[in-house]
Structures are given as structure tokens and as C-alpha cells.
Amino acid sequence: MSGPRPLAASVVDLLDRFAVVLTLAAVLLVWELAVDLAGIPRYVLPAPSDIWASMVAHAGSLLTHSWVTLLETLAGFGVSLA
């Protein structure tokens, strides 16, 4: 029977488990800061927060168009099988 695991091993396990999520969060944070600090115009490179706000504002339209795209994709897949 083994004793409790050392704290360092637990931290490494946690980092291994959430590496992808932490990397994504870091990339989004760097992107947001780069756009804000560099003064890049929003029409050239929008910040992630601007993209999220636009998606929320146009959620109904996005869902409608996503549904149509899904149906077209499934129809194309069906034709390819025929």
C-alpha cells in the first residue's frame, strides 16, 4: 500500500490533465492583450471578447445558418454514398 502522493506529483498530474485548457486560455489572453496593447484596429484583428460579443448578439442568425450548413453537409455526405 502506498502513502499519500507528494504535492509536486499532484501538481504535475493536474497540469497534464488540463494542459489543453490552460494553453487555450493562455492563447486567448495573449491575443486579447496583444490587440489592446498594440492598438490593432478591431476591423483588422478583433479581440476574442469582441468576437464573443458579436456571436451572442447574432446567436439566432448563427443558429439558423448553422442548421442549414449541417443539412447541406449531411446531404452532400448522402450523395457521396449513393
Secondary structure in CASP SS format (residue, H / E / C, confidence):
PFRMAT SS
TARGET T0000
AUTHOR 0000-0000-0000
METHOD secondary structure of the structure
MODEL  1
M C 1.00
S C 1.00
G C 1.00
P C 1.00
R C 1.00
P C 1.00
L H 1.00
A H 1.00
A H 1.00
S H 1.00
V H 1.00
V H 1.00
D H 1.00
L H 1.00
L H 1.00
D H 1.00
R H 1.00
F C 1.00
A H 1.00
V H 1.00
V H 1.00
L H 1.00
T H 1.00
L H 1.00
A H 1.00
A H 1.00
V H 1.00
L H 1.00
L H 1.00
V H 1.00
W H 1.00
E H 1.00
L H 1.00
A H 1.00
V H 1.00
D H 1.00
L H 1.00
A H 1.00
G C 1.00
I C 1.00
P C 1.00
R C 1.00
Y C 1.00
V C 1.00
L C 1.00
P C 1.00
A C 1.00
P H 1.00
S H 1.00
D H 1.00
I H 1.00
W H 1.00
A H 1.00
S H 1.00
M H 1.00
V H 1.00
A H 1.00
H C 1.00
A H 1.00
G H 1.00
S H 1.00
L H 1.00
L H 1.00
T H 1.00
H H 1.00
S H 1.00
W H 1.00
V H 1.00
T H 1.00
L H 1.00
L H 1.00
E H 1.00
T H 1.00
L H 1.00
A H 1.00
G H 1.00
F H 1.00
G H 1.00
V H 1.00
S H 1.00
L H 1.00
A C 1.00
END
